Amino acid sequence: MRHRARFLHVLALAPVAAIFAGVLGPTSHALAASQKAPAPIVVTVDAGHGGQPTPAHPRSPFDPGAIGTNGLLEKDVDLDVASRLAGLLRTDLVDVVMTRTSDVYVTDARRRQISAAHHAALVVSVHGNASTNARAAGAVVTYPAASSLGFARTLSDALGAEIGRDGVPDGGTVLGDPSWVESRVPAATVEMAYLTNPAEAALLATTAFRQDVAAGVRDGVEAYMPAIIARRDAILAWRQAHHGGTAPGSLAPASAAIPGSGGFQFGPLIAWLAGIALVGAVLLWHDAVARVLVLFFALIIRAFGGVMWLRRAAIRRRRRRQRTHIDHAVVPVAARPPRPHGSVYDDIPL
C-alpha cells in the first residue's frame, strides 16, 4: 500500500511539472546545443498609404494619406518611420516583414496576405493622424478587435513614455482600424501625431522625432512579447556555439508565437508521463514483474544452453569426420586386407 500511495502522489504531480517544463520552453543553452539554428520571430511592419499618380498610368490607384499643414505627405512619413522601426527590430534579430518598402500603392487585402504568408506573430501599422480640428493633438493607438486590446495598450504606454518628452500627449487606445480586423494575430495601428496640428506637423518633419516614435513602438512590441529578446539570446548563443558568433542568422519566417512564451512542447510531457507510468506499473505489480523477469531469463538461459549443445554436437561430428579422413589417408584402400567372403557360420566349430 505504501508503494501505491507514493505512486499516486508522483503520478498526480508529474503532469504539473511537465506542463511547467513545456511552458517555460527550452533555454538558450539548450537551443545553442541543437544542430538547427533557432528561427527568429516574425513581425509585420505596415507602412500606411503609398503610391503616386503617373502620366503613363493616370488611372492607377494611389493614396497619399493626410497632408500636413507644412506640406508633408503622410505616406512619406509612414514609410520613413516604418523603416526605422524595422531597423530597430532587426537589431534584436526579429525577422521583419514590411508590406511596402517604397512609394507604391498596396491594397489592404494584399497587406494582410503578405503578413499571413510569412506567419507573423504581431502586426504593427504605422500612420499619421488628421482632424478637421487644428488643435487635435496626441498619439493614438487603434486596434481592430478585443483580442488586440492588450497589444494596443502596451504599445500606447511605451510610445507615450518615449514621445511624451517631445511634447506629444498620450491619446490612449481606440477601437477601430478595420484594415486588420481579419488578422489572426494581435494587430495595432500607431497614429503617431496629427499632421493637421502645426506643432506636431513640425515635429513629424524632424528625423529626431521619427526616431523617437520608432524607438517607442519597438519598446512596446518587445514589452508585449518578451519572447523576442529570449529568442535573440538563443540565436546569439547558437551562433557562438556553432560558428563563434560570426554566422548570419536565419531569415526564414517563424511560426506565430504566443506572447510571453517560448511555445508549449508536448513531446517532453508525453515522454515524462510514459516514464512515470512505467515506474508506477513496476511499483504496483512488482510480484508479477519479478515472475515475468524470472521466466524471461530462464528462457534465455535455456536457449543459450540449447545453442551450446548444438555447438558441442557440431564439434563432435567435425572431429569424427577428421578422424575418418586421417584413417583413409594413412592406410590406403588398396593396402587394406580384403574382407572375408562366405558365411558367417564358417568359423563356428561343429
C-alpha positions in Angstrom: 0.0 0.0 0.0 2.9 2.3 0.8 4.2 1.9 -2.7 0.8 2.5 -4.2 0.4 5.7 -2.3 3.8 7.0 -3.4 2.9 6.2 -7.0 -0.3 8.1 -6.8 1.4 11.2 -5.4 4.1 11.1 -8.1 1.5 10.5 -10.8 -0.5 13.5 -9.6 2.5 15.8 -9.6 4.0 14.6 -12.9 1.7 16.4 -15.3 2.0 19.7 -13.4 5.8 19.5 -13.6 5.7 18.5 -17.2 3.4 21.3 -18.1 5.6 23.9 -16.4 8.6 22.5 -18.2 6.8 22.7 -21.6 5.5 26.3 -21.0 8.9 27.5 -19.9 10.3 26.0 -23.2 13.9 25.3 -24.0 16.6 27.6 -22.6 19.1 29.5 -24.7 21.7 26.9 -23.7 19.6 24.0 -24.8 18.8 25.8 -28.1 22.5 26.5 -28.5 23.3 22.8 -28.3 20.9 21.9 -31.1 22.1 21.4 -34.6 19.4 23.7 -36.2 19.6 27.5 -35.5 16.5 28.9 -33.7 14.1 30.6 -36.0 13.7 34.4 -35.5 10.2 35.7 -34.5 8.4 37.4 -37.4 6.8 40.8 -37.0 4.9 42.6 -39.8 5.6 46.3 -40.1 2.9 48.0 -42.2 3.7 51.5 -43.6 0.4 53.1 -44.3 -0.9 54.6 -47.6 1.5 54.9 -50.6 1.7 55.4 -54.3 1.6 58.4 -56.6 -0.1 59.3 -59.9 1.9 58.8 -63.1 1.2 60.2 -66.6 1.7 56.8 -68.1 -1.0 55.2 -65.8 -3.3 58.0 -64.8 -5.9 55.5 -63.6 -3.6 53.6 -61.3 -4.7 53.9 -57.6 -2.6 55.9 -55.2 -3.1 57.0 -51.6 -1.0 59.9 -50.2 -2.8 59.9 -46.9 -3.2 63.1 -44.9 -1.4 66.3 -46.0 0.3 68.3 -43.2 0.0 72.0 -42.6 3.6 72.2 -43.7 3.0 70.2 -46.9 4.2 66.8 -45.5 2.6 63.8 -47.1 1.6 61.1 -44.6 2.7 58.3 -46.9 6.3 59.5 -46.8 6.3 59.9 -43.0 4.7 56.5 -42.6 7.3 54.8 -44.7 10.3 56.5 -43.0 9.1 55.7 -39.5 8.3 52.1 -40.5 11.7 51.7 -42.0 13.3 53.0 -38.8 11.2 50.6 -36.7 12.2 47.7 -38.9 15.8 48.5 -38.4 15.5 48.6 -34.6 13.7 45.3 -34.5 16.2 43.7 -36.8 18.9 44.8 -34.4 17.2 42.4 -32.0 17.2 39.7 -34.7 13.5 39.9 -35.4 12.5 38.8 -38.9 10.7 41.9 -40.1 8.2 41.7 -42.9 7.3 45.1 -44.5 4.1 45.4 -46.5 5.9 48.0 -48.7 9.4 49.3 -48.9 8.9 52.0 -51.5 6.3 54.6 -52.6 3.8 52.1 -54.1 0.1 51.5 -53.6 -0.8 48.3 -51.7 -4.3 47.2 -51.1 -5.5 46.3 -47.6 -6.1 42.7 -48.7 -2.6 42.4 -50.1 -1.1 43.7 -46.8 -3.0 41.1 -44.9 -1.9 38.4 -47.4 1.8 39.4 -47.0 1.6 39.2 -43.3 -0.3 35.9 -43.2 2.1 34.3 -45.8 5.1 35.0 -43.5 3.3 33.7 -40.4 3.8 36.9 -38.5 3.4 36.8 -34.7 2.4 40.5 -34.5 1.3 43.3 -36.8 2.2 47.0 -36.3 0.8 49.5 -38.8 2.3 53.0 -38.9 0.2 56.0 -39.7 0.0 59.7 -39.1 -3.3 61.3 -37.9 -5.5 64.1 -39.2 -8.5 66.1 -38.0 -10.7 69.0 -39.0 -9.8 70.5 -35.7 -6.4 72.0 -35.9 -6.0 71.8 -32.1 -6.4 68.0 -32.0 -3.1 66.5 -30.7 -1.6 63.4 -29.3 -0.6 59.9 -30.2 -3.4 57.3 -30.5 -3.2 53.5 -31.0 -6.1 51.9 -32.6 -6.9 48.1 -32.5 -9.3 46.1 -34.7 -10.8 43.7 -32.1 -10.8 43.0 -28.4 -8.2 40.3 -28.9 -5.7 43.0 -29.8 -6.5 45.4 -26.9 -3.7 44.3 -24.7 -1.2 44.8 -27.5 -2.5 48.2 -28.3 -2.3 49.3 -24.6 1.3 48.1 -24.3 2.2 50.0 -27.5 0.4 53.1 -26.3 2.2 53.1 -22.9 5.6 52.6 -24.4 5.1 55.2 -27.2 3.7 57.8 -24.7 6.7 57.3 -22.5 9.1 58.0 -25.4 7.4 60.9 -27.3 5.9 62.5 -24.2 9.2 64.2 -23.7 8.8 65.7 -27.2 5.6 67.4 -26.0 3.1 65.0 -27.7 0.3 63.9 -25.3 -0.8 60.3 -24.9 -4.2 59.8 -26.6 -4.6 56.2 -25.4 -6.3 53.5 -27.4 -9.4 53.5 -29.6 -11.3 50.6 -31.1 -11.1 50.9 -34.9 -8.8 50.0 -37.7 -11.0 47.8 -39.9 -8.0 47.1 -42.2 -6.7 44.4 -39.8 -10.0 43.1 -38.4 -9.4 39.7 -40.1 -5.9 39.3 -38.6 -5.5 36.1 -36.6 -2.6 37.6 -34.5 -2.5 40.8 -32.4 -2.5 43.9 -34.6 -2.5 47.6 -33.8 -2.2 50.8 -35.7 0.0 53.6 -34.3 -1.3 57.1 -35.2 1.8 58.8 -34.1 0.8 62.5 -34.3 -1.5 64.9 -36.1 -0.3 66.3 -39.4 -3.1 68.8 -39.2 -1.7 70.3 -35.9 1.0 72.8 -36.8 3.2 71.9 -33.8 3.0 68.2 -34.3 3.5 68.5 -38.1 6.7 70.4 -37.4 7.8 67.5 -35.2 7.0 64.9 -37.8 9.3 66.8 -40.2 12.3 66.1 -38.0 14.4 62.9 -38.1 14.8 63.0 -34.3 11.1 62.8 -33.6 10.6 60.0 -36.2 13.4 58.0 -34.5 11.7 58.6 -31.1 8.5 57.2 -32.5 10.2 54.1 -33.9 12.0 53.5 -30.6 8.8 53.8 -28.6 7.0 51.4 -30.9 9.9 48.9 -30.7 9.8 49.1 -26.9 6.1 48.4 -26.9 6.5 45.4 -29.3 9.2 43.8 -27.1 7.4 44.6 -23.9 4.3 42.8 -25.2 6.3 39.9 -26.5 9.3 39.2 -24.2 10.0 36.1 -26.3 11.7 38.4 -28.8 14.6 39.1 -26.5 14.7 35.4 -25.4 14.9 34.3 -29.0 17.6 36.8 -29.8 19.7 35.5 -26.9 19.1 31.9 -28.1 20.1 32.8 -31.6 23.3 34.5 -30.4 24.1 31.5 -28.2 23.6 29.1 -31.1 25.9 31.2 -33.3 28.6 31.4 -30.7 28.4 27.6 -30.1 28.5 26.7 -33.8 30.3 29.4 -35.6 32.0 31.6 -33.0 29.3 34.2 -33.3 30.0 35.1 -36.9 27.3 33.1 -38.8 24.4 35.1 -40.1 21.0 34.4 -38.6 18.3 32.6 -40.4 15.7 34.8 -42.1 13.2 32.1 -42.5 9.7 33.1 -41.3 8.9 31.8 -37.8 5.6 30.5 -36.8 3.2 32.8 -34.9 4.3 32.7 -31.3 2.3 33.1 -28.1 3.2 36.4 -26.4 5.5 35.9 -23.5 6.3 32.3 -24.0 8.7 30.1 -26.0 5.8 27.8 -27.1 4.4 24.7 -25.4 6.2 21.5 -26.1 4.1 18.3 -25.9 7.0 15.9 -26.6 8.6 16.2 -23.1 5.1 15.9 -21.5 4.4 12.6 -23.3 7.8 11.2 -22.5 7.5 12.2 -18.8 4.1 10.6 -18.4 5.3 7.4 -20.2 8.2 7.1 -17.8 6.0 7.7 -14.8 3.5 5.1 -16.0 6.3 2.6 -16.4 7.7 3.2 -12.9 4.2 3.1 -11.4 3.5 -0.3 -13.1 6.7 -1.7 -11.6 5.7 -0.5 -8.1 2.1 -1.7 -8.3 2.8 -5.1 -9.8 6.3 -5.9 -8.6 5.5 -9.6 -7.9 4.2 -10.1 -11.4 7.1 -8.2 -12.9 9.5 -10.3 -10.9 7.9 -13.6 -12.2 8.0 -12.3 -15.8 11.6 -11.4 -15.4 12.5 -14.8 -13.9 10.7 -16.6 -16.8 12.3 -14.3 -19.3 15.8 -15.0 -18.0 15.1 -18.8 -17.7 14.1 -18.8 -21.4 17.3 -17.0 -22.3 19.4 -19.5 -20.3 17.6 -22.5 -21.8 18.0 -21.0 -25.3 21.7 -20.4 -24.6 22.1 -24.0 -23.3 20.5 -25.3 -26.5 22.8 -23.3 -28.6 25.8 -24.6 -26.6 24.5 -28.3 -27.0 24.2 -27.8 -30.8 27.7 -26.3 -30.8 29.2 -29.2 -28.9 27.4 -31.8 -31.2 28.7 -30.0 -34.3 32.3 -30.1 -32.8 31.9 -33.9 -32.2 30.7 -34.5 -35.7 33.6 -32.5 -37.1 36.1 -34.4 -35.0 34.7 -37.8 -36.2 35.0 -36.6 -39.8 38.6 -35.6 -39.2 39.5 -39.0 -37.7 37.9 -40.8 -40.6 39.8 -38.6 -43.1 43.0 -39.4 -41.3 42.4 -43.2 -41.3 41.8 -43.1 -45.1 44.8 -41.0 -45.7 47.2 -43.2 -43.6 46.0 -46.7 -44.8 45.2 -46.7 -48.5 42.2 -48.7 -49.5 44.3 -51.0 -51.8 46.6 -51.9 -48.9 43.9 -52.9 -46.6 43.3 -56.7 -46.1 40.3 -58.0 -48.0 37.2 -58.7 -46.1 36.5 -62.5 -45.8 33.8 -64.0 -48.0 31.5 -66.7 -47.2 29.0 -67.4 -44.5 29.3 -66.0 -41.0 28.9 -69.6 -39.8 32.2 -70.9 -41.3 34.3 -70.2 -38.2 31.8 -71.8 -35.8 33.1 -75.3 -34.7 30.5 -78.0 -35.2 
